[in-house]
Amino acid sequence: MSAGSDDTDEAGAGAPAEGARAALQRELYWAEEATPLGRMSTADVRNALHDFAALMRADERLAIPRGEPNLASISRSRRLLKLRLFRLMRPISWRYDRLLAEHAELTAALAERLQAAEAEVGRLREQLGEQAGPGS
């Protein structure tokens, strides 16, 4: 009888652990979408930064940036109110669009320099391998 009660205790203790494991697996699955940046090559990062800088430069010139999610509303009156408030506050955020674009451009330039440094390191490794190869 005690063996049966041990089985139910283990099953009872295992159920919350399984729920926690399932929750952890679910969180890791959804977090996976946000992590492909670690697997990007230097050229991919540079291209993404160039695209982001271009988008910020374009948004800097627009009164209402493309895809602004905060302006959506079901009711027309609320949407118009949000639009008017956004237009009133837009001069404040223009500066940040410009700053973000400049930051992205500087980071893209850094990515280009990193790509050149990686190519140079690869060339030097090959050269070092050639020098060490015939003498070995």
FIDREN-173721 format. One line per field, with one value per atom (N, C-alpha, C): residue number from 1; atom name; x negated, y, z negated. Coordinates in nm, 4 decimals. Each point is the difference from the previous one (the first is absolute). Last residue first. Example, Ala and Ser with C-alpha at 12.3 -4.5 7.8 and 13.67 -1.06 7.14 Angstrom:
BEGIN
num = 2,2,2,1,1,1
atomo = N,CA,C,N,CA,C
px = -1.2850,-0.0820,0.0770,-0.0290,0.0890,-0.0900
py = -0.2250,0.1190,0.1090,-0.5720,0.1190,0.1200
pz = -0.7080,-0.0060,-0.0730,0.0070,0.0000,0.0000
***
This chain:
BEGIN
num = 136,136,136,135,135,135,134,134,134,133,133,133,132,132,132,131,131,131,130,130,130,129,129,129,128,128,128,127,127,127,126,126,126,125,125,125,124,124,124,123,123,123,122,122,122,121,121,121,120,120,120,119,119,119,118,118,118,117,117,117,116,116,116,115,115,115,114,114,114,113,113,113,112,112,112,111,111,111,110,110,110,109,109,109,108,108,108,107,107,107,106,106,106,105,105,105,104,104,104,103,103,103,102,102,102,101,101,101,100,100,100,99,99,99,98,98,98,97,97,97,96,96,96,95,95,95,94,94,94,93,93,93,92,92,92,91,91,91,90,90,90,89,89,89,88,88,88,87,87,87,86,86,86,85,85,85,84,84,84,83,83,83,82,82,82,81,81,81,80,80,80,79,79,79,78,78,78,77,77,77,76,76,76,75,75,75,74,74,74,73,73,73,72,72,72,71,71,71,70,70,70,69,69,69,68,68,68,67,67,67,66,66,66,65,65,65,64,64,64,63,63,63,62,62,62,61,61,61,60,60,60,59,59,59,58,58,58,57,57,57,56,56,56,55,55,55,54,54,54,53,53,53,52,52,52,51,51,51,50,50,50,49,49,49,48,48,48,47,47,47,46,46,46,45,45,45,44,44,44,43,43,43,42,42,42,41,41,41,40,40,40,39,39,39,38,38,38,37,37,37,36,36,36,35,35,35,34,34,34,33,33,33,32,32,32,31,31,31,30,30,30,29,29,29,28,28,28,27,27,27,26,26,26,25,25,25,24,24,24,23,23,23,22,22,22,21,21,21,20,20,20,19,19,19,18,18,18,17,17,17,16,16,16,15,15,15,14,14,14,13,13,13,12,12,12,11,11,11,10,10,10,9,9,9,8,8,8,7,7,7,6,6,6,5,5,5,4,4,4,3,3,3,2,2,2,1,1,1
atomo = N,CA,C,N,CA,C,N,CA,C,N,CA,C,N,CA,C,N,CA,C,N,CA,C,N,CA,C,N,CA,C,N,CA,C,N,CA,C,N,CA,C,N,CA,C,N,CA,C,N,CA,C,N,CA,C,N,CA,C,N,CA,C,N,CA,C,N,CA,C,N,CA,C,N,CA,C,N,CA,C,N,CA,C,N,CA,C,N,CA,C,N,CA,C,N,CA,C,N,CA,C,N,CA,C,N,CA,C,N,CA,C,N,CA,C,N,CA,C,N,CA,C,N,CA,C,N,CA,C,N,CA,C,N,CA,C,N,CA,C,N,CA,C,N,CA,C,N,CA,C,N,CA,C,N,CA,C,N,CA,C,N,CA,C,N,CA,C,N,CA,C,N,CA,C,N,CA,C,N,CA,C,N,CA,C,N,CA,C,N,CA,C,N,CA,C,N,CA,C,N,CA,C,N,CA,C,N,CA,C,N,CA,C,N,CA,C,N,CA,C,N,CA,C,N,CA,C,N,CA,C,N,CA,C,N,CA,C,N,CA,C,N,CA,C,N,CA,C,N,CA,C,N,CA,C,N,CA,C,N,CA,C,N,CA,C,N,CA,C,N,CA,C,N,CA,C,N,CA,C,N,CA,C,N,CA,C,N,CA,C,N,CA,C,N,CA,C,N,CA,C,N,CA,C,N,CA,C,N,CA,C,N,CA,C,N,CA,C,N,CA,C,N,CA,C,N,CA,C,N,CA,C,N,CA,C,N,CA,C,N,CA,C,N,CA,C,N,CA,C,N,CA,C,N,CA,C,N,CA,C,N,CA,C,N,CA,C,N,CA,C,N,CA,C,N,CA,C,N,CA,C,N,CA,C,N,CA,C,N,CA,C,N,CA,C,N,CA,C,N,CA,C,N,CA,C,N,CA,C,N,CA,C,N,CA,C,N,CA,C,N,CA,C,N,CA,C,N,CA,C,N,CA,C,N,CA,C,N,CA,C,N,CA,C,N,CA,C,N,CA,C,N,CA,C,N,CA,C,N,CA,C,N,CA,C,N,CA,C,N,CA,C,N,CA,C
px = -5.6712,0.0351,-0.0402,-0.0387,-0.1070,0.0267,0.3255,-0.1176,-0.1131,0.4066,0.0211,-0.1257,0.0438,-0.0236,0.0086,0.0864,-0.1368,-0.0328,0.4385,-0.0906,-0.1458,0.3351,0.0097,-0.0944,0.0436,-0.0718,0.0004,0.2530,-0.1416,-0.0856,0.4641,-0.0422,-0.1495,0.1892,-0.0020,-0.0446,0.0658,-0.1206,-0.0112,0.3891,-0.1151,-0.1294,0.3952,0.0023,-0.1192,0.0609,-0.0396,-0.0026,0.1637,-0.1441,-0.0516,0.4624,-0.0648,-0.1522,0.2566,0.0145,-0.0675,0.0173,-0.0945,0.0079,0.3089,-0.1331,-0.1053,0.4368,-0.0055,-0.1371,0.0874,-0.0153,-0.0099,0.0936,-0.1396,-0.0268,0.4391,-0.0832,-0.1477,0.3073,0.0156,-0.0831,0.0209,-0.0789,0.0081,0.2694,-0.1405,-0.0924,0.4518,-0.0237,-0.1436,0.1402,-0.0135,-0.0238,0.0891,-0.1297,-0.0249,0.4194,-0.1035,-0.1396,0.3716,-0.0017,-0.1079,0.0726,-0.0565,-0.0099,0.2149,-0.1441,-0.0689,0.4675,-0.0586,-0.1513,0.2452,-0.0023,-0.0641,0.0680,-0.1050,-0.0108,0.3481,-0.1293,-0.1139,0.4323,-0.0144,-0.1358,0.1184,-0.0410,-0.0101,0.1548,-0.1399,-0.0486,0.4537,-0.0828,-0.1477,0.3549,-0.0519,-0.0830,0.2059,-0.0860,-0.0637,0.3270,-0.1305,-0.0974,0.4570,-0.0937,-0.1327,0.4262,-0.1233,-0.1079,0.4309,-0.0435,-0.1358,0.2174,-0.0535,-0.0507,0.2126,-0.1263,-0.0628,0.4276,-0.1011,-0.1367,0.3622,-0.0296,-0.1049,0.1517,-0.0740,-0.0382,0.2798,-0.1372,-0.0863,0.4543,-0.0629,-0.1456,0.2616,-0.0309,-0.0679,0.1517,-0.1096,-0.0418,0.3813,-0.1202,-0.1245,0.4208,-0.0319,-0.1278,0.1760,-0.0558,-0.0421,0.0051,0.0910,-0.0720,-0.2475,0.1240,0.0908,-0.5434,0.1121,0.1248,-0.5812,0.1152,0.1053,-0.4460,0.1051,0.1240,-0.4262,0.0727,0.1137,-0.3231,0.1073,0.0826,-0.2847,0.0043,0.1168,-0.1865,0.0272,0.0014,-0.2378,0.0707,0.0210,-0.0387,-0.0818,0.0849,0.1191,0.0440,-0.0794,-0.1318,0.0771,0.0505,-0.4577,0.1455,0.0677,-0.4851,0.0620,0.1527,-0.2735,-0.0338,0.0709,0.0131,0.0984,-0.0241,-0.3125,0.1281,0.1067,-0.4174,-0.0140,0.1299,-0.0224,0.0059,-0.0146,-0.0456,0.1373,0.0144,-0.4298,0.0810,0.1443,-0.2907,-0.0354,0.0823,0.0454,0.0598,-0.0294,-0.2017,0.1445,0.0689,-0.4589,0.0224,0.1496,-0.1251,-0.0202,0.0190,0.0163,0.1169,-0.0115,-0.3694,0.1144,0.1249,-0.3830,-0.0241,0.1179,0.0062,0.0206,-0.0162,-0.0987,0.1443,0.0323,-0.4529,0.0610,0.1511,-0.2431,-0.0304,0.0620,0.2524,-0.1390,-0.0206,0.3650,-0.0199,-0.1490,0.2218,-0.0447,-0.0235,0.1671,-0.1264,-0.0565,0.4304,-0.1060,-0.1364,0.4394,-0.0833,-0.1128,0.3626,-0.1433,-0.0773,0.4926,-0.0690,-0.1516,0.3024,0.0209,-0.0794,0.0087,-0.0850,0.0148,0.2722,-0.1194,-0.0927,0.3854,0.0379,-0.1183,-0.0687,0.0444,0.0306,-0.1032,-0.1196,0.0366,0.3508,-0.0701,-0.1242,0.2376,0.0811,-0.0710,-0.1897,-0.0166,0.0766,0.0558,-0.1350,-0.0245,0.4036,-0.0012,-0.1362,0.0457,0.0743,0.0011,-0.1914,-0.0832,0.0694,0.2390,-0.1083,-0.0891,0.3365,0.0605,-0.1053,-0.1364,0.0313,0.0625,-0.0802,-0.1270,0.0223,0.3689,-0.0413,-0.1330,0.1484,0.0934,-0.0374,-0.2284,-0.0447,0.0898,0.0990,-0.1118,-0.0483,0.3415,0.0498,-0.1096,-0.1142,0.0817,0.0528,-0.2362,-0.0903,0.0777,0.2488,-0.0738,-0.0940,0.2359,0.0898,-0.0695,-0.2365,0.0240,0.0897,-0.0744,-0.1205,0.0174,0.3378,0.0056,-0.1244,0.0214,0.1017,0.0072,-0.2814,-0.0550,0.0985,0.1289,-0.0864,-0.0626,0.2660,0.0801,-0.0851
py = 2.2699,-0.1067,-0.1360,0.4266,-0.0236,-0.1164,0.1572,-0.0586,-0.0317,0.2034,-0.1263,-0.0578,0.4372,-0.1108,-0.1351,0.3984,0.0081,-0.1186,0.0444,-0.0288,0.0011,0.1278,-0.1432,-0.0418,0.4566,-0.0670,-0.1509,0.2578,0.0285,-0.0701,-0.0219,-0.0781,0.0178,0.2639,-0.1405,-0.0906,0.4572,-0.0210,-0.1434,0.1263,0.0047,-0.0267,0.0382,-0.1218,-0.0073,0.3945,-0.1089,-0.1325,0.3708,0.0128,-0.1108,0.0321,-0.0428,0.0050,0.1680,-0.1459,-0.0544,0.4656,-0.0589,-0.1527,0.2419,0.0131,-0.0625,0.0194,-0.0938,0.0049,0.3109,-0.1334,-0.1048,0.4401,-0.0109,-0.1375,0.0948,-0.0087,-0.0138,0.0746,-0.1363,-0.0187,0.4296,-0.0878,-0.1445,0.3120,0.0255,-0.0878,-0.0151,-0.0655,0.0217,0.2242,-0.1420,-0.0784,0.4564,-0.0192,-0.1478,0.1154,0.0203,-0.0190,-0.0189,-0.1172,0.0142,0.3665,-0.1120,-0.1246,0.3735,0.0240,-0.1135,-0.0143,-0.0211,0.0209,0.0950,-0.1441,-0.0312,0.4513,-0.0579,-0.1514,0.2280,0.0394,-0.0619,-0.0626,-0.0729,0.0306,0.2431,-0.1355,-0.0891,0.4455,0.0017,-0.1421,0.0692,0.0109,-0.0054,0.0139,-0.1313,0.0049,0.3966,-0.0535,-0.1307,0.2137,0.0677,-0.0502,-0.1734,-0.0520,0.0753,0.0721,-0.0437,-0.0449,0.1496,0.1023,-0.0359,-0.3113,0.1107,0.1138,-0.3629,-0.0438,0.1127,0.0683,0.0006,-0.0404,-0.0263,0.1400,0.0106,-0.4304,0.0589,0.1444,-0.2310,-0.0511,0.0625,0.1029,0.0602,-0.0455,-0.1981,0.1388,0.0725,-0.4393,-0.0029,0.1421,-0.0544,-0.0285,-0.0021,0.0525,0.1176,-0.0210,-0.3611,0.1059,0.1206,-0.5147,0.1129,0.1120,-0.3888,-0.0453,0.1185,0.0360,-0.0050,-0.0419,0.1242,-0.0832,0.0039,0.2041,0.0832,-0.0792,-0.1765,0.0725,0.0852,-0.2619,-0.0792,0.0770,0.1215,0.0456,-0.0692,-0.0328,-0.1085,0.0423,0.3443,-0.1183,-0.1003,0.5241,-0.1116,-0.1176,0.5265,-0.1195,-0.1174,0.4072,0.0523,-0.1144,-0.0368,-0.0190,0.0599,-0.0250,0.0978,-0.0099,-0.3004,0.1339,0.1073,-0.4621,0.0366,0.1407,-0.1795,0.0231,0.0426,-0.1206,0.1235,0.0323,-0.4069,0.1112,0.1342,-0.3915,0.0106,0.1173,-0.1062,0.0563,0.0180,-0.2144,0.1415,0.0672,-0.4642,0.0704,0.1494,-0.2801,0.0060,0.0788,-0.0848,0.0946,0.0159,-0.3238,0.1345,0.1065,-0.4521,0.0318,0.1403,-0.1662,0.0257,0.0371,-0.1275,0.1268,0.0357,-0.4189,0.1059,0.1365,-0.3744,0.0083,0.1112,-0.0968,0.0643,0.0139,-0.2347,0.1431,0.0745,-0.4396,0.0296,0.1512,-0.2835,0.0810,0.0196,-0.2232,-0.0862,0.0773,0.2024,-0.0615,-0.0867,0.2012,0.0983,-0.0580,-0.2178,-0.0339,0.0997,-0.0254,-0.0203,-0.0325,0.0644,0.1255,-0.0161,-0.3697,0.0914,0.1282,-0.3296,-0.0388,0.0973,0.0021,0.0848,-0.0280,-0.2641,0.1339,0.0957,-0.4451,-0.0036,0.1414,-0.0610,-0.0109,-0.0008,-0.0045,0.1280,-0.0022,-0.4022,0.0963,0.1358,-0.3377,-0.0309,0.0990,0.0346,0.0402,-0.0264,-0.1507,0.1462,0.0523,-0.4606,0.0399,0.1528,-0.1794,-0.0322,0.0444,0.0411,0.0986,-0.0236,-0.3117,0.1280,0.1085,-0.4175,-0.0079,0.1299,-0.0365,0.0087,-0.0067,-0.0619,0.1400,0.0179,-0.4454,0.0803,0.1479,-0.3382,0.0113,0.0896,-0.1176,0.0933,0.0235,-0.3125,0.1295,0.1047,-0.4399,0.0535,0.1372,-0.2302,0.0378,0.0603,-0.1676,0.1178,0.0482,-0.3938,0.1148,0.1260,-0.4013,0.0282,0.1217,-0.1634,0.0653,0.0374,-0.2490,0.1394,0.0761,-0.4591,0.0702,0.1459,-0.2796,0.0183,0.0759,-0.1294,0.1163,0.0248,-0.3759,0.1183,0.1258
pz = 4.1404,-0.0949,0.0490,0.2474,-0.0956,-0.0925,0.3271,0.0655,-0.0985,-0.1879,0.0716,0.0636,-0.2252,-0.0913,0.0727,0.2407,-0.0500,-0.0900,0.1654,0.1118,-0.0477,-0.3070,0.0286,0.1125,-0.1014,-0.1082,0.0209,0.2961,0.0206,-0.1059,-0.0448,0.1159,0.0257,-0.3340,-0.0421,0.1143,0.0914,-0.0801,-0.0497,0.2362,0.0895,-0.0765,-0.2508,0.0811,0.0936,-0.2448,-0.0900,0.0759,0.2325,-0.0215,-0.0918,0.0697,0.1243,-0.0153,-0.3536,0.0078,0.1259,-0.0512,-0.0959,0.0017,0.2587,0.0578,-0.0917,-0.1613,0.1122,0.0668,-0.3354,-0.0573,0.1098,0.1255,-0.0444,-0.0604,0.1229,0.1193,-0.0371,-0.3461,0.0530,0.1261,-0.1856,-0.0867,0.0485,0.2130,0.0354,-0.0843,-0.1034,0.1284,0.0459,-0.3830,-0.0286,0.1279,0.0383,-0.0651,-0.0298,0.1744,0.1008,-0.0586,-0.2912,0.0893,0.1066,-0.2839,-0.0766,0.0875,0.1792,-0.0106,-0.0751,0.0277,0.1323,-0.0038,-0.3892,0.0254,0.1345,-0.1069,-0.0842,0.0198,0.2207,0.0559,-0.0800,-0.1597,0.1261,0.0626,-0.3789,-0.0341,0.1234,0.0443,-0.0425,-0.0290,0.0944,0.1193,-0.0349,-0.3322,0.0396,0.1276,-0.1713,-0.1056,0.0465,0.2727,0.0032,-0.1075,0.0130,0.0990,0.0047,-0.2666,-0.0641,0.0996,0.1507,-0.0941,-0.0605,0.2770,0.0799,-0.0889,-0.2098,0.0585,0.0813,-0.1761,-0.1064,0.0537,0.2964,-0.0336,-0.1097,0.1181,0.1107,-0.0307,-0.3015,-0.0064,0.1092,0.0093,-0.1174,-0.0125,0.3331,0.0340,-0.1156,-0.0758,0.0962,0.0387,-0.2678,-0.0775,0.0909,0.2026,-0.0809,-0.0811,0.2584,0.0843,-0.0830,-0.1873,0.0215,0.0758,-0.0961,0.0638,0.0305,-0.0068,-0.0934,0.0766,0.0496,0.0367,-0.1106,-0.0069,0.0575,0.0383,-0.1733,-0.1052,0.0532,0.2702,-0.0612,-0.1022,0.4639,-0.1396,-0.0701,0.4778,-0.0935,-0.1454,0.3036,0.0502,-0.1125,-0.1246,0.0478,0.0458,0.0063,-0.0724,0.0545,0.1541,-0.1133,-0.0868,0.2947,0.0062,-0.1221,0.0809,0.0888,0.0053,-0.2561,-0.0483,0.0825,0.1180,-0.1022,-0.0535,0.3053,0.0674,-0.0996,-0.1699,0.0777,0.0731,-0.2293,-0.0946,0.0715,0.2578,-0.0497,-0.0961,0.1556,0.1086,-0.0438,-0.2983,0.0121,0.1095,-0.0504,-0.1130,0.0074,0.3191,0.0219,-0.1112,-0.0461,0.1099,0.0262,-0.3119,-0.0536,0.1073,0.1273,-0.0827,-0.0584,0.2412,0.0891,-0.0783,-0.2461,0.0692,0.0901,-0.2068,-0.0997,0.0661,0.2612,-0.0253,-0.0988,0.0852,0.1174,-0.0184,-0.3259,-0.0075,0.1177,-0.1424,0.0344,-0.0089,-0.2985,0.1208,0.0253,-0.3797,0.1090,0.1304,-0.4033,-0.0366,0.1100,0.0377,0.0170,-0.0339,-0.0487,0.1151,0.0221,-0.3714,-0.0141,0.1275,-0.1006,-0.0250,-0.0018,0.0550,0.1112,-0.0167,-0.3476,0.1129,0.1169,-0.4001,-0.0059,0.1173,-0.0592,0.0442,-0.0058,-0.1478,0.1391,0.0496,-0.4538,0.0839,0.1480,-0.3125,-0.0040,0.0885,-0.0503,0.0743,0.0053,-0.2640,0.1420,0.0869,-0.4646,0.0385,0.1489,-0.1846,0.0044,0.0435,-0.0686,0.1198,0.0139,-0.3883,0.1164,0.1287,-0.3990,0.0047,0.1211,-0.0811,0.0383,0.0112,-0.1593,0.1428,0.0490,-0.4578,0.0709,0.1509,-0.2865,0.0059,0.0740,-0.0441,0.0792,0.0005,-0.2676,0.1386,0.0825,-0.4509,0.0017,0.1429,-0.0638,-0.0447,0.0029,0.0979,0.1085,-0.0382,-0.3274,0.1076,0.1166,-0.3551,-0.0447,0.1103,0.0707,0.0127,-0.0473,-0.0423,0.1412,0.0171,-0.4335,0.0506,0.1473,-0.2104,-0.0417,0.0445,0.0882,0.0776,-0.0387,-0.2466,0.1342,0.0871,-0.4338,-0.0027,0.1365,-0.0663,0.0000,0.0000
***
